[in-house]
Each structure stands twice: as structure tokens, then as C-alpha cells.
Amino acid sequence: MMADDHLEKELPLTETHFLVMLTMVQPNHGYNVMQEVEAMTQGRIVFGPGTLYGAINNLSKKGWIEMVEQDSINRRKIYQTTPIGRKLLDLELDRMSRLIAASQNYLEKGE
């Protein structure tokens, strides 16, 4: 449980970090991440290259994603969420689920 306590200090994740890590649970490259996030959020979030590649650099430094392949033909770097990154996604989903449940209970009392 100590490891989880340490990781929980990283929460909440920014929406950008959460979405990038989520779309990299399977190996993925930047351009595809931009498309998937736009589709997943129904156009609410559209990453520009600076935002996306800044997040990729930040997440790589933290060890939450890693480059797993470099495609020399298309010059694409393929990234994947690391086991630590995956654990953070699980912790963040649990945190959000508890927040939603508490919020719904709170609102129902007010009706």
C-alpha cells in the first residue's frame, strides 16, 4: 500500500496527462493520440502539437510513458503507458468515480 500512497500524491492528474496516458495504454504515436482525444471528447479537446509534445516529454521524464519503438520510415515515435502510468490511471479513475458518487449523493440531498 505504501507504493499507492506515494502515487496518490501525484493526483489529480491534469486532463491532458490523463488523456495522453489513456490513449497510450496500447502503443500509440502523437498524431494518432491527437485524433483519438478529439474523437473521445467529441471535439471538446483538440491538442495542438506544442501541448501534446510538451505532455509527452513531461510524462516520459516522470516515467509514466516510454518510447517503445521508433519508426524510421514515417519518423514516428511510438509510446506506451508504463506499469506505473497504468497504476496512476487506475488510481485517478477510482478518485473520479468516488468524486462523482459523492457529488450525486450531495445533489440528491438538495432536491
N, C-alpha and C positions, 0 to 999 in steps of 0.2 A: 504493500500500500504506500510505502514511502515514495516510490517512483511516481505514483499517480499524484501524490501531494505536491511533488516538485513540478510535475507537468501542469497541474491545475493553476499554478501561479502564472502560467502563460495565457490563461483565459481571461476574458473572452478574446477570441481571435478576431482580427479585422475581417470584414466581409470579403475583402479582396483576398486575403490569405486563405480564408476558409474555402472560397470558390476555386482558387487555383489548386489547392491541395486536393479538393474533392475531384476535380477534373483530371487529376494526375494519379488517382488510385490505380488506374491502368496506365501503362506507358503512353505519353502524350507529348506533343510539341506545341510551341507557343501559338501559332496561328490557329490550330485546332482548338486550343483552350479558349481563345477569344471567341470563336464561333459557338462553342458549347455553352459558355457562360451567357452569351447573348440569347441563345435559344432557351436555356434553362430559366433565365429570369424574364423571359418574354420581352426582351428589348429594354428592360429597366436598367441593366448594367451593360455598358459597352466599354471594354477596356481599350485604351489607346496603347500603342507599343511601349511608351515610357512607363506607364503604370504596370503593365504586365511584366516587362523585363526587369523593372525595379523589384517587383514582388518575387520573381524567380530568383534573382540574385540574393535577396534577403532570406528567402526560405532555404536556399542552398547553404548559405552561411550558417543558418541555425541548425542545419542537418535534418530538416523536415521534408525536403525533397532532394533527389540526387539525379544527376545525369546518368542514364543507363545505356545510352547509345548516341553516336554521332553519325548522322547520315551524310557522307561526304558528297554524294551526288546532289542532293537537294539542300545541302548545308543546314540541315535541321538538327537541332539538339533535342533528343528525346529524354524527358524527365519522368520520374515516378516518385510518388509519396513513399517515404521511408517508413519502417515499422514505428518509429517514434511519431512521425507525422500522422500515421494512421491512428495511433492511440489518441493523439490530440484531437483528431476529427471525431472520434467516438466520444471523448470527454465533452467536446463542445456540443455535439448533438444531444447528449444527455443533459447538459446545462440548459440548452434552449428548450428542450422538452419540459423540464421542470419549471422553467420560467413561464412557458405557455400555459401549463396546467394551473400554476398558482395565479396567473393573470385571469384565466377563465373563471376560477373559483371566486376571485375577488370581485370581478364584474357581475357575476351571478348574484352575489350578496347585495349588490347595489340596485338590482332590478325590482 
